[in-house]
Amino acid sequence: MKTVVTDLIFLNKYSIEKSNIEFNVPDYCPKCHAPFVHSFSEAIVTDKDKVEIFTYCKHCSSSFIITFNGIDKSYNYNMYDNKSPNYCAYSFESSEPIYPENKIFSEKIANLSPMFQIIYNQSNTAESYSLNEIAGMGYRKAIEFLVKDFCIYLNPDKKVEIENLLLGKCISTYITDTEIKNLATASTWLGNDETHYIKKHIDKDIQDMKLFIHALLYFIECRLTLDEATTFIKR
């Protein structure tokens, strides 16, 4: 995060006090997701010392609000320098509004499992809005579609059976590649934790599950590319 200084206004029932404040701007714009280039901003301190900062992104020519939960009123500053900050905002809360950035997967993955991309991005949207309790369940559903579609790709004559099989059984029965089997299993275990009352793997979270999913996608795409190369050679 980059540190900047901007104008500050204290609002209360009796007076308006103007000053300046130092705060950290996000690395990326929550709207266009480009590296954030700060243009101008103005801060207001509301009740309970919450700081709301109106700022502007040069990349998308759009504004958004950064909120901090606290303000340091005893901040050390140079009283002889009018540009030095009188206060410091801390405890970042949010940047709003958030425009979730959809993940675009390769053409091979999109063709293999169209629903995976849809479900994954809906889950990503939920996570972007801090709806983590439902985002995890969504990622678990995305895993099921990806893995079952891959199993059907490998065993097209077993389509109906695969569709009705429990995911764990589907993985153990129809996937022979060790890397893919391990990643699919690990992703499923963490996904199950997001849907059950008691969490088994307390040292892991959604970010670990997404890490496994992305690795799984890599190995599945490698397998699809290998099959394409094999078909090409046989021709």
C-alpha positions in Angstrom: 0.0 0.0 0.0 1.1 3.6 -0.7 0.9 6.3 1.9 -0.7 9.7 0.9 -1.9 12.8 2.7 -5.2 14.5 2.0 -7.6 17.2 3.4 -9.6 16.2 6.5 -12.9 17.5 7.8 -14.2 16.8 11.3 -18.0 17.0 11.4 -20.1 17.4 14.6 -23.2 19.2 15.7 -21.4 22.4 16.6 -18.5 23.0 14.3 -16.5 21.9 11.3 -12.7 21.5 11.8 -10.4 21.3 8.8 -7.0 19.6 8.9 -5.1 16.9 7.0 -4.6 13.2 7.4 -2.2 10.4 6.3 -3.6 7.1 5.1 -2.7 4.1 2.9 -4.4 3.8 -0.5 -5.1 0.3 -1.9 -2.7 -1.3 -4.4 -5.6 -1.9 -6.8 -8.8 -0.1 -7.7 -11.9 -2.0 -6.4 -13.7 -1.0 -9.6 -11.4 -1.6 -12.6 -8.8 -3.7 -10.7 -5.9 -1.9 -12.3 -2.9 -0.8 -10.2 -4.4 2.2 -8.3 -3.0 5.6 -9.4 -4.2 8.2 -6.8 -5.5 11.5 -8.2 -7.3 13.4 -5.4 -9.1 12.6 -2.2 -10.9 14.2 0.7 -11.5 12.7 4.1 -14.3 13.0 6.6 -14.3 11.8 10.2 -17.7 10.5 11.2 -19.0 9.3 14.6 -16.8 7.0 16.6 -13.7 8.2 14.7 -14.5 6.3 11.6 -12.7 7.9 8.6 -14.4 7.9 5.2 -12.1 9.0 2.3 -13.5 9.9 -1.1 -10.9 9.2 -3.7 -10.5 9.0 -7.5 -8.8 6.4 -9.8 -7.1 7.7 -12.9 -7.3 4.4 -14.7 -11.1 4.2 -14.9 -11.9 7.8 -14.2 -14.1 6.8 -11.4 -14.4 7.5 -7.6 -14.8 5.2 -4.6 -14.7 5.4 -0.8 -12.1 4.0 1.5 -13.1 3.4 5.1 -10.8 3.2 8.1 -12.1 2.3 11.6 -9.7 4.6 13.6 -7.8 7.8 13.7 -4.6 8.6 15.5 -5.1 12.1 17.0 -1.7 12.2 18.7 0.1 11.7 15.4 3.6 13.2 15.3 3.8 15.9 12.7 5.9 19.0 11.8 3.9 22.1 13.0 6.0 24.3 10.8 5.1 22.4 7.6 1.5 23.0 6.5 1.6 20.0 4.3 2.5 17.5 7.0 -0.3 15.3 8.3 -2.0 16.2 11.6 -3.7 12.8 11.9 -3.2 9.2 10.7 -6.0 6.8 9.7 -5.6 3.2 10.6 -7.4 -0.2 10.7 -8.5 -0.4 7.1 -12.1 -1.7 6.7 -13.1 -1.6 3.1 -13.0 0.0 -0.4 -16.5 0.5 -1.9 -18.1 -0.1 -4.3 -16.5 -3.4 -5.2 -16.8 -4.6 -8.8 -15.8 -8.3 -8.6 -13.3 -9.3 -11.3 -14.4 -12.5 -13.1 -11.8 -15.1 -13.6 -11.4 -16.1 -17.3 -10.3 -19.7 -17.7 -8.7 -21.2 -20.7 -10.8 -22.3 -23.7 -10.0 -26.0 -22.9 -11.4 -25.6 -19.4 -14.4 -23.6 -20.6 -15.2 -26.3 -23.1 -14.7 -29.2 -20.7 -16.8 -27.7 -17.9 -18.8 -24.6 -18.8 -20.7 -24.6 -15.5 -17.4 -24.7 -13.5 -16.5 -21.2 -14.7 -20.0 -19.8 -14.0 -20.1 -21.3 -10.4 -16.5 -20.3 -9.6 -17.1 -16.7 -10.6 -20.4 -16.5 -8.7 -18.5 -17.8 -5.6 -15.7 -15.2 -6.3 -18.4 -12.5 -6.3 -19.7 -13.7 -2.9 -16.1 -13.7 -1.5 -15.5 -10.2 -2.9 -18.5 -9.0 -0.8 -17.1 -10.8 2.3 -19.8 -13.5 2.1 -17.3 -16.1 3.0 -19.7 -18.5 4.6 -21.5 -19.1 1.3 -18.5 -18.5 -1.0 -16.8 -21.7 0.3 -19.9 -23.7 -0.5 -20.0 -22.3 -4.0 -16.3 -23.2 -4.6 -17.1 -26.7 -3.4 -19.9 -27.0 -6.0 -17.5 -25.7 -8.7 -15.1 -28.4 -7.8 -17.8 -31.1 -8.2 -18.7 -29.8 -11.7 -15.1 -29.6 -12.8 -14.1 -33.0 -11.5 -17.2 -34.9 -12.8 -17.0 -33.2 -16.2 -13.3 -34.3 -16.4 -14.3 -37.9 -15.3 -17.0 -37.9 -18.0 -14.4 -36.7 -20.5 -12.2 -39.7 -19.6 -15.1 -42.1 -19.5 -17.9 -40.9 -21.8 -19.7 -44.3 -21.6 -20.0 -43.9 -17.8 -21.7 -40.5 -17.9 -24.9 -41.4 -16.1 -23.1 -43.3 -13.4 -20.6 -40.5 -12.8 -23.3 -37.9 -12.6 -25.0 -39.9 -9.8 -21.9 -40.9 -7.9 -20.6 -39.2 -4.7 -17.7 -37.0 -5.6 -15.1 -38.8 -3.4 -16.1 -42.2 -5.0 -16.0 -40.6 -8.4 -12.4 -39.4 -7.8 -11.2 -42.7 -6.5 -12.9 -44.7 -9.2 -12.3 -42.7 -12.4 -9.2 -40.7 -11.9 -5.8 -42.5 -12.2 -3.4 -39.6 -12.6 -1.8 -39.2 -9.1 -1.4 -35.4 -9.3 -5.0 -34.8 -10.4 -6.4 -37.4 -7.9 -4.5 -35.8 -5.0 -5.5 -32.2 -5.9 -9.1 -33.2 -6.5 -9.3 -35.0 -3.2 -7.6 -32.2 -1.2 -9.9 -29.6 -2.9 -13.0 -31.7 -2.1 -12.0 -32.2 1.6 -11.6 -28.4 2.1 -14.8 -27.8 0.2 -16.7 -30.3 2.4 -15.4 -28.3 5.4 -17.3 -25.3 4.0 -20.6 -27.2 4.0 -20.5 -29.2 7.2 -21.3 -28.2 10.8 -17.9 -29.3 12.1 -14.7 -28.3 10.3 -12.1 -31.1 10.2 -9.2 -29.2 8.8 -9.0 -26.1 11.0 -5.5 -25.1 9.7 -6.9 -24.6 6.2 -9.3 -22.0 4.7 -10.9 -20.9 1.4 -7.6 -19.5 0.1 -6.0 -23.0 0.5 -8.9 -24.5 -1.3 -8.5 -22.1 -4.2 -4.8 -22.8 -4.4 -5.6 -26.5 -4.8 -8.3 -25.7 -7.4 -5.9 -23.6 -9.5 -3.2 -26.4 -9.4 -5.9 -28.9 -10.3 -6.9 -26.8 -13.3 -3.2 -26.7 -14.4 -2.9 -30.5 -14.4 -6.3 -31.1 -16.0 -5.3 -28.6 -18.8 -2.0 -30.4 -19.2 -3.8 -33.7 -19.6 -6.2 -32.2 -22.2 -3.2 -30.8 -24.1 -1.4 -34.1 -23.9 -4.4 -35.9 -25.3 -4.6 -33.3 -28.1 -0.9 -33.9 -28.9 -1.3 -37.7 -28.8 -4.3 -37.5 -31.2 -2.2 -35.3 -33.5 0.7 -37.7 -33.6 -1.6 -40.7 -34.3 -3.1 -39.0 -37.3 
